[in-house]
Amino acid sequence: MAPSDETEQLQNPNPNPNNEDGLSQVAHVTYDTTSYNRAEKANLKRKLETELNLVRACRARLESESKSLADAMKKCKQILRNLLKQRTAWIFKEPVDTVKLGLHDYRDIVKQPMDLGTVRARLYSGQYSGPLDFASDVRLTFDNALTYNPSGHVVHEAARRMLKQFETAFSRAHKAYVRARARAVPARRVVRIPLKGKKREMSVLEKQRLVEEVMGLPAEELEAVVGFLRRRNPDLGESDDIEIDVDAMDDETLWELDRIVRLASEKVNREEVVDVVGVEEEKEETAAAAAAEVVGRGKSTSESSSSCSSGSSSESDSDTGSSSC
């Protein structure tokens, strides 16, 4: 719709094409608000602000996930560098030269050859979509060597040692990557409830904070949230896929949900504190018990030495002379 003198333009508040959101300012969305009253204009503005915040949150999650992937691939490079520094790494650096080595049956036994040199080339050229693809090729390299060479052979034993070293290092790196991705892309649970109620309207920032707090709750505490939402809206049924659409909830529901989430968060925090205190107390008790055991051993040794000394003194006074313990 073409803008006119009476048309109010609502656009991205930051018109800079290279703004912090990284959004391309190719065109603006224009709304004809000449027939809107003050409340309708305010509602439209809030809706657009909410959508913009959702886009920003989505972009932040994508950036976080992208960074996690980049960090994971960087760790893969470090793992590969450490493997190539091993004394027997030269065996696996290049493709097996079956002609030079006279391995005429190699291709009959090894269906998919792989080597660390090829892995390195793929890794540094960005051909792997993630850490698991990288790990698959590294494992294939060593599995081929284990398959073709019998147990006890120098190549078989070198492959076994290097594969074990790789699995240990990669397991730590991949677990860190999985945890980072879980933080970047939280699970979604949803509910849609008609607008009604008379309590103070919750601001966009308050709604965003509420959603973030819900996403941060552990599964056992989410059950209370889901139960509350089902009581407010019986049409939800028993589905596990529940979406929280805060823009479709009335203010009374939002504030009650906020109260439930806060109580759940406080409970989780208390349990974490108790767990930490319990661990520290257990450490202190263990240390005290160890110290008491050491003191007890020292006391026992001292008493034994004293007894031996007394015995030596007594025997030295006798006609048979002195003796030691």
Secondary structure, 3 states (H helix, E strand, C coil): CCCCCCCCECCCCCCCCCCCCCCCCCCCCECCCCCCCHHHHHHHHHHHHHHHHHHHHHHHHHHHHHHHHHHHHHHHHHHHHHHHCCCCHHHHCCCCCHHHHCCCCHHHHCCCCCCHHHHHHHHHCCCCCCHHHHHHHHHHHHHHHHHHCCCCCHHHHHHHHHHHHHHHHHHHHHHHHHHHHHHHCCCCCEECCCCCCCCCCCCHHHHHHHHHHHHCCCHHHHHHHHHHHHHHCHHHCCCCCCEECHHHCCHHHHHHHHHHHHHHHHHHHHHHHHHHHHHHHHHHHHHHHHHHHHHHHHHHHHHHHHHHHHHHHHHHHCCCCCCCC
